[in-house]
Amino acid sequence: MEDLKGLKKKDGFAWDNYSEEQLKDVFDLSERYRNFMSKAKSERECVDDFINLAKNAGYKDLNEVIKNGETLKSGDKVYSNNMGKNLAMFLIGDKPLEKGLKILGAHIDSPRIDLKQNPLYEDNDLALFETHYYGGIKKYQWVNIPLAIHGVIVKKDGTRINVVIGEDDNDPVIGISDLLVHLSATQLAKKASEVIEGEELNVLIGSMPIKDKDAKERVKGNILILLNEKYGIDENDFVSAELELVPAGKARDYGLDRSMIMAYGQDDRVCAYTSFEALLKLDKTDKTCVALFVDKEEIGSVGATGMQSRFFENTVAEIMDRCNEYSELKLRRCLTNSKMLSSDVSAAFDPNFPSVMEKKNSAFLGKGIVFNKYTGARGKYSCNDANAEYMAEIRSIMDKHGVTWQTAELGKVDQGGGGTIAYILAQYNMQVIDCGVALLNMHAPWEIASKADIYETMKGYYAFLLEA
């Protein structure tokens, strides 16, 4: 009977289970999330916002704890910031750390378009930026839409300048032009992957020349003057900059019934935000709870701020040291005894494109948090395949706390696939499973999520931190 009840819950709408009070909680969470998504459009902005909120909730900087020679005990809250693009938050538990951690791990980078190191040029009296796209995108989706610039410029003296252009109503926006349909016969005959080439993603940023008619590249010169007046930079400063082009505009309620949210970067900040809120609901725990936010997942989790770096392992070692528990053996035991939810999104069934999905193993909007026992591509390549015992434990936790949940694969077996950070943490021999919010339009400039699924995902993450 338990299995039949579970299947019935899985097949039903999460919306059906809400009282008026719970429905208010759904929309209150979605409003907080929507405001967050409207401003945190880069991994740096995401980390900055989380740190500000965490400090208000009593979290302390681990570097300050170490510097001051402080020790940590049960109930203490600390965070570790790695280069402004990684964040690990810890709520210290009652049990020794070698007994393991309860980890929610999400990535906070998203597909986008980056500026090249030497981006600025002039061509036929127009000023443009050259770009290099980041992550898996359909390039044609990024033309002819308003774009904003988010990022940092670091000058030679170490001065860091934060840049956001295109989000304020009084800001200009920029964009990538598209070929007019009247002259598109050759373009429209190309494969979709070739309609727009990577080297054609050049961003139009200006057309007004400086007044000096004898100067060369007068339009580019005018842009440089404007940038110098606003930010005090010159052209050479682009070399030490990280500037990302993202869709301009706020996250919005979606649907006439306001049941969904449209936002840029919901892969994977929707799981990052719900993980963050779940951890903040706790003030006490048996085993130490962790919310981990990492960079570079969209390009293979590489680099110093990706999951494949030693940042997390090193941070756990520092935490154990502050708890007077550190040894190499205990660190290994801690990681092996840990359990993790790899908090990442899944693909929602789209009735416009049913042929790529297999309905019995698809996720649906409004049906709750999605568990992907495995992801990978085709023959489960490069996936973490969670074992049956762990899946059974997760089922029990979700049902105990009334969480509406579903299971899914990422479309039909031979249609493609994708990966997460799950397999990297599983290398420590810990139990890991992928789970999160189902999205429409994944990796498009604007992605769609159900407010009910956002709420159920936060509930599911909170239940895991309570029970695992």
N, C-alpha and C positions, 0 to 999 in steps of 0.2 A: 504493500500500500504506500510506503514512503516513496518508492520510485515513481509510482503512478502520480502521486501528488506533486512530486518534483517536476515531472513532465508537464503536468497541467499548468503549474506556475510558469514554467519556461515558455509555454506557448501563449500565455496571456499577456495583456497589456499591463505594464507597471502602473499606468494611470488608474486602472480599476481598483487598486489597493489603497488609494490615498483618502484619508479623511480631509476635511477642510483645513485643519491645522497642518497636516502633512503637505497638502497642496501649496500652502503658503510657504512652507520650508523649501519646497522644490523651486518656487519662483524667486525666493529670496537668495538662495544659493546661485541660481542662474544669473541674477542681477549682479551679484558680487563678481562672478566669473566673467560676465560680459564686460564689466568695467575694467577688469584686469586685462582681458584680451585686447581691449581697445588701445592700451598703452604699452603693454609688454610684448613688443613685436620682434625683439632680438633676444638672444640668450643672455646678454649682459643686462638688459632691462628686466628680464625675468628674475635673474639673481638679485638685482638691486631691490625689486619690489618684495620678493620673498624675505630678504634680510630685514627690511624695514618692518614688515608685518611680524616677523619672528621676534625681533627685539621687543616689540610691544607686548608680545606674549611671554616674555621672560627668558628668551634664548640669549646666551652669551657667546661671544667670539672665542673659539677654542684657542686661537693664538694668544689672546689676552690671558686666558686661564693658564696656559703654559708659561707665558712671560712672567706672570705674577706668582708662579709656583703653587697655584691652587690645586686642590684635589677635587675629584668628582664623586658624588654619592647618588644613591637612588633618589629620583625625582628631579635631578639637575637637568638643565636643558642647554645644549651647546650646538653651535654650527661651525662648519669649516668652509671657507670660501676659497676656491682654487682659480686664481687668475681672472676672477670676475665672470667666469663662464661655467663653473661647476659649483654645486652646493651640496653639502651633506649635513643633515640635521639629526641630532641624537637626543632622545629622551631616555635617560639612564634608568635601568630597571633594578628590581630587587635582587635578581639572581646574578651570579657571577657571569661575566661576559663570555667565558669559554663555553657556557651552555648554549650560546647562539644568539643571533639577532633576528628581529622581525623587520624585514626590509621592504619598502615600497620604492621601486626604482623606475624613473621616467626620464626621457630625454627632452631637452628644452630647445634644441635647434630645429629648424623647419626649412623645407625647400624654399629657395629664394634666388635672387640674382645679386651677385657681388660685383663691386667695381674692381677692375684690374689695377695693378700697382701703378701704372702710368695711364690713367684712363682718359684724360681730357685732350680733345683734339677739335680742329675745325675742318669742315668739309663743305665746300660750296656755300660759304657764308652762313653756315649753321654750326653751333657748338654742340658737341655730343660727348657722352661718356662711353668708353668701351667696357664690356662686362664679361663675366665668367659665371655661368649659372652654377648653383650649388644644390646637390641632391637630385633626386629623380623627378623631373618635371616634364609636362607636355609643353614644349616651348611656345607653340602657337597660342596657348592660353594667356601668355604674359604680354602680348602686344595689344596696343590700343586700349589700355586700362590706365587709370591714374595711379602713379607710383609715388611712394614717399621714400626718403633716405633716413635710415637709422644707423647709428654707429658711433665710432670714436676716431679722433685724429690725435696722434701723440707726436708732439714736436721733439726736436733733438734735445731740448733741455729737460724732457720728461713731462712737460705740461700736457695734461690730457683734456681734450675738448670733446664734450658730448654733442652729438649732432642729431637733431630731429627736424626734418623739413618735409612739410606736406600733410601734417596731421591737424594743425590749427586751421580753423575756417578762413583765416586771413593769409595762410601760407599759399604759395604756388605749389603745383604738383608737376611732375615730369612724366615721361612715358616713352614707349617704344612704338614707332609708327608702323602701320601695316600698309600693304599695297592695295590701292583702290580696286574694287571689284571689276571696274571697266577695263583694266589692264592685267587681269589675273588669270588669263587662260593657261599660261604655262605653269604658274604657281599652283593652280587648283588641280592640275593633273599629277602633282607630286604625291608621294605617300605622306600621311599626316606627320610622321617623324621628320620629314624633310621640308615641309612647307615653310618653316622658319628654321634657318641654320643657327648654330651657336654664335657664329661670328656676325650674324645679323641682329643680334640683340643689343643694338647700340641705342643709347637713351638720348633723346633730344632734350637739351637743357637751356638753349638760348638762341636768339636770332638778332639781337640788337647790338650794333657795333659801337665801339668807343668813338669819340668825336674826331680823333686824330686820323685824318684820311690817308696819311702817309704811313701809318703803322701797319705791320703785318698781322694777320689773323686778328682782326679787329673785334670779332664777336667773342672769340676765346678770351681775348684781353679784357673785355668787359666782364665776363664771368669771373676771371681771376680778381679783378678789382672788387667785385661784390663779395666774393669769399673772403678776401683780405679785410674788408671793412667789417664784416659780420663776425668772422672767427679768428682773424689775425694770422692767417696761414698763407703760404705761397704754394706754387705748383709742386715743389719737391716734397711737401708734407704728405702728399697722397701715398708716398712709398711706405710710410709708417702709419697707415690708417686701416681701419676695418669698417667699411661702409657697405651696408646692405640695402638693396632695393626691395621693398615689400609693398603690397597693395595699400593704397592710401584710404583712410576712412575707418570709422568705428565698427566694432562688432555690432550686429543688429539682431533683434528678434526676427524670426523667420517663420513664415506661414501666417495665414489670416487668423489662426487661433493662437498665435504666439507660442507654439509648442516647441519650437526649435530655435537654435542660435546659428547664425552665419558669422564666421570669423576667419581671419587669416591665422594659420599656424596652430589649428586645433590638434594636428599631428605634430607634437605630442603634448602641447601645453594643457590640453583638457585633462589628461591623466596626471600631469605634474600638479595642476592646481587642485584637483580633487585629492591627490595624495597629501598635499600640503595642508588642506583643510582637515583631512582625517587625522593627521598627526597632531594638529593644534587642539583637537577635541580632547586629547589625553593629557592628564596631569600626573598619572601614576601608572606603572606597568610592571609586570613580573619580569619578562625579558626586555632588554633594551630595544627600543623601537627606532627605526631609521627611515627618513625620507631622503632619497638620493636623486639628485638632478644632474644629468650629464649632457655634454655637448657632443657633436660630431657623429651622432648615430646615423644621420642621413647619408654619410659618406664612409661608413664602415667602422665607426667608433674608434678611430685612430687618433694619434696625437696626444699631447699632454693633458688635454681637457676631455678626451674621449674615454669611454668605459674601459678600453684596453690599457689605459695608463695605470700606474700604481697609486693614484691619488686615494682611492677608497681604502685599499689595503693599508696604506701608510697612515691614513686618518684613524682607522680602527686601532692600529698599534698605538697611536698617540692617546686615544681615548682610554685604552687599557692601561697605559702608563699612568695617566692621571687618576685612574681608579686603583692604583697600586696592584695591578693584576698582570702586568705584561711579562710574557716570555714568548719566544718564538713558537714553542709548542702550543701554548695557550691561544695564541693568535690563530694558528692553523685549526685548532679545535673550534674556536669561535666561528670561523668562516664555514667550516664543514657542518657545524650544527645549526647554521642559520637557515631560515626559510624566507623566500622572496616571492613577491608578486612583481613580475616585470610589467610595469604599468604602461601599456602601449595600446594604441587604437586598433580597431579592426574595420573591415570593409562591410558596410551595410548593404543589404539587398536593395537594388535599384530597379523598379518595375520597367524603367525605360531600357534597361540592358540586362534582361534576365538570362541571356544565353551563356554568360560567363560564370554564373552562379549555380550551385546545386542546393536547392531549397532546404532540404532536410539538414544541411550542415552550413547554413548561412545565418548571419546576424541580421536582425531587423530593428529599425528605429522604434523606440518605445517599449522594447522587451527586456530592458535591463542591462546590467554589466555583462560583457562578453568574455568567456574563457576560451582561449585558443590553446589546446593541449600541445599543439605544435604549429609552427609557421613554416618557413623555408620555401623552397621552390621545387616544383615537380616532385621528385623522389625524396621529399623532406630535406633537401640539401641545405646545409648550414643552419639547421634548426635546433632548438632545445625541445625535446619530446618528453614532457613531464610524465612521471610514472603513475600507474593506476592508484597506488596507495595515497599519493599526495592529492590527486584529483578527488578521491573519496573524502579525504580530510577537508578539502576546500568546499565540497558539496555540503558537508555536514555543518560547517561554519556558516555558510550563506543561508541555509534553510533555518538554522537556529535563530538567526537574527532577522529573518523575514526579508532577505534581500532578493529582489527579482533578478534572475540570472539566466543566461543562455550560453550555448556553446556554438562554435563556428570554426570553419576553415576559411582561408583567404581565397575564395573562389574555387572553380573547378581545377582539378589536379594539374592539367597541362596548360592552363591559361597564363601562368606566370608565378607570382609569389613575392615574398618579401621576408625580411628578418628584423630582429629586435636585439636588445642587449642581453636577452635571457641566457643565451649560450655562454656568454663571457662569465657571468656570475656562476653558472653551473660548473665551470671549470674548477671551482673551489670545492666541488662535491656537495654543494648545498642543494636543497629542493627549490625549484623555480618553475613557475608557470606564467604564461602571458595572459594578461587580462586588461580590459579597459572599455572605452566607449566606441561604439560603432559609428562610422562616419560615411556620409555621402560626399562625393567630390574629393576624396583623399588626394593630397598633393596638388590640388588646384589652388589658385589664388584665394578662393573663398570656399571653405569647407562647412558642412552642415552636420549638426549634432542635435539629438533630442534632449530636451531639458530633463525629462524623466530619466534618461540613461545617465546623464551627468550626476543626478541625485543618487541613483542606485549605485553608481560606481563609487561615489564618496562613501555611501553606507557600507558597501562591500569592503572597501579598504579599511574603514574603521573597524568593522567586524573582524577582519584578519588581524589587525593590531591588537585587538582584545583577546583573541582566542588561540592564535597559531602557536 
